[in-house]
Amino acid sequence: MKNLPAILLIVLLIALPSCKYFKGWKLFGRRADTMAVWQAKQDSIRVADSIRLIRDRLLAIENARLDSIRRAEEELRALSSKFNIIVGSFITPEYAKAWAEEYRNRGYDAKIIKMEGGRFELVSVEAYESVGKAYSRLEKFRDTVQVDAWIYNKK
């Protein structure tokens, strides 16, 4: 009888691991499952962050491309415009840049044009396709902004 508890204990230890009921408990496997779930969440967060970063980079590239196209179209429009309202002509490029910046601060789209056949740099604030539009705008411009503005006919 003294050995009966020891024998029962040995039988229980042998029988319990093979029982389906006890295998479903997963006492030691639960921590591993929780860790796997946590790792999967971390991986999905990393993937989502990577996708967001790539999307932001692509958006920045697209915005830069659209801005470049817009600037090229503006320059082409300025080059095709023949009649420019000039507010200053300078031999020194720094003076021309400063004067153009002054008019940009006033809200005009000032551009610097090289004078054909000369060494002057002209500061143009507006450009027009037709001479009629340019002269009508020049009169208003002289009355309100710059008295000694003039029109340069770019060929």
C-alpha positions as CSV (number, residue, x, y, z in Angstrom):
1,M,0.0,0.0,0.0
2,K,2.9,2.4,0.6
3,N,3.9,2.1,-3.0
4,L,0.4,2.6,-4.3
5,P,0.6,6.5,-4.4
6,A,3.9,6.3,-6.2
7,I,2.6,3.8,-8.8
8,L,-0.5,6.0,-9.4
9,L,1.7,9.0,-9.9
10,I,3.8,7.2,-12.4
11,V,0.8,6.0,-14.3
12,L,-0.7,9.5,-14.4
13,L,2.5,10.9,-15.7
14,I,2.6,8.4,-18.5
15,A,-1.1,8.6,-19.4
16,L,-1.6,12.4,-19.2
17,P,0.6,13.5,-22.1
18,S,-1.1,11.1,-24.5
19,C,-4.6,12.3,-23.6
20,K,-6.3,14.5,-26.2
21,Y,-8.0,16.6,-23.5
22,F,-4.7,17.7,-22.0
23,K,-3.0,18.2,-25.4
24,G,-5.7,20.9,-26.2
25,W,-4.5,23.0,-23.3
26,K,-1.3,24.0,-24.8
27,L,0.1,25.3,-21.6
28,F,3.6,26.0,-23.0
29,G,2.5,26.6,-26.6
30,R,0.2,29.7,-25.8
31,R,3.2,32.0,-25.3
32,A,4.7,30.9,-28.6
33,D,1.3,31.6,-30.3
34,T,1.1,35.1,-28.8
35,M,4.6,35.8,-29.9
36,A,3.8,34.7,-33.4
37,V,0.7,36.9,-33.5
38,W,2.7,39.9,-32.2
39,Q,5.4,39.3,-34.8
40,A,2.8,39.1,-37.6
41,K,1.4,42.5,-36.4
42,Q,4.8,44.0,-36.4
43,D,5.5,42.7,-39.9
44,S,2.2,44.1,-41.2
45,I,3.0,47.5,-39.5
46,R,6.4,47.6,-41.2
47,V,4.8,46.7,-44.6
48,A,2.2,49.4,-44.2
49,D,4.9,52.0,-43.3
50,S,6.9,51.0,-46.3
51,I,3.9,51.3,-48.6
52,R,3.1,54.7,-47.1
53,L,6.7,55.9,-47.6
54,I,6.8,54.7,-51.2
55,R,3.4,56.4,-51.9
56,D,4.7,59.7,-50.4
57,R,7.8,59.5,-52.6
58,L,5.8,58.8,-55.7
59,L,3.5,61.7,-54.9
60,A,6.5,64.0,-54.4
61,I,8.0,62.8,-57.8
62,E,4.6,63.4,-59.5
63,N,4.2,66.8,-58.0
64,A,7.8,67.8,-59.1
65,R,7.0,66.5,-62.6
66,L,3.8,68.5,-62.9
67,D,5.6,71.6,-61.5
68,S,8.3,71.1,-64.1
69,I,5.8,70.8,-66.9
70,R,3.9,73.9,-65.7
71,R,7.2,76.0,-65.6
72,A,8.2,74.8,-69.1
73,E,4.8,75.8,-70.4
74,E,5.1,79.2,-68.8
75,E,8.5,79.7,-70.3
76,L,7.3,78.6,-73.7
77,R,4.4,81.0,-73.4
78,A,6.8,83.8,-72.5
79,L,9.1,83.0,-75.4
80,S,6.2,82.9,-77.8
81,S,4.9,86.2,-76.5
82,K,6.3,88.9,-78.7
83,F,5.4,92.2,-77.0
84,N,6.8,92.6,-73.4
85,I,6.1,95.4,-71.0
86,I,9.6,96.4,-69.7
87,V,10.1,98.1,-66.3
88,G,13.9,98.2,-66.4
89,S,17.0,97.5,-68.4
90,F,20.3,96.8,-66.9
91,I,23.8,96.0,-68.0
92,T,24.7,94.5,-64.5
93,P,22.9,91.1,-64.1
94,E,22.6,91.5,-60.3
95,Y,20.6,94.7,-60.7
96,A,18.3,93.1,-63.1
97,K,17.7,90.1,-60.7
98,A,17.1,92.5,-57.8
99,W,14.6,94.6,-59.9
100,A,12.8,91.4,-61.1
101,E,12.6,90.2,-57.5
102,E,11.1,93.6,-56.5
103,Y,8.3,93.1,-59.0
104,R,7.8,89.5,-58.0
105,N,7.2,90.7,-54.5
106,R,4.6,93.0,-55.9
107,G,2.8,90.1,-57.4
108,Y,3.9,90.2,-61.0
109,D,5.5,87.3,-62.9
110,A,8.7,89.2,-63.7
111,K,11.1,87.6,-66.2
112,I,14.6,88.7,-67.3
113,I,15.0,88.8,-71.1
114,K,18.3,89.3,-72.9
115,M,18.1,92.1,-75.4
116,E,18.8,90.9,-78.9
117,G,21.9,92.4,-80.4
118,G,22.8,94.2,-77.1
119,R,24.2,93.6,-73.7
120,F,21.3,94.8,-71.7
121,E,19.1,92.5,-69.6
122,L,15.4,93.6,-69.6
123,V,13.0,93.1,-66.8
124,S,9.6,92.1,-68.2
125,V,6.5,92.0,-66.0
126,E,3.9,91.1,-68.6
127,A,4.0,89.7,-72.2
128,Y,1.3,89.7,-74.9
129,E,0.8,88.2,-78.3
130,S,-0.7,91.2,-80.0
131,V,0.6,94.8,-80.0
132,G,-2.9,96.1,-79.3
133,K,-3.3,94.2,-76.1
134,A,0.2,95.2,-75.1
135,Y,-0.4,99.0,-75.7
136,S,-3.7,99.0,-73.9
137,R,-2.2,97.3,-70.9
138,L,0.9,99.6,-71.1
139,E,-1.3,102.7,-70.6
140,K,-2.9,101.3,-67.5
141,F,0.4,100.1,-66.2
142,R,2.0,103.5,-66.7
143,D,-0.9,105.1,-64.8
144,T,-0.8,102.8,-61.8
145,V,2.6,101.1,-61.5
146,Q,5.6,102.4,-63.4
147,V,5.6,105.7,-65.3
148,D,8.5,105.0,-67.6
149,A,7.5,101.4,-68.6
150,W,7.8,100.6,-72.3
151,I,7.2,97.8,-74.8
152,Y,9.9,95.6,-76.2
153,N,9.1,93.8,-79.4
154,K,10.9,90.5,-79.3
155,K,11.6,89.1,-82.8
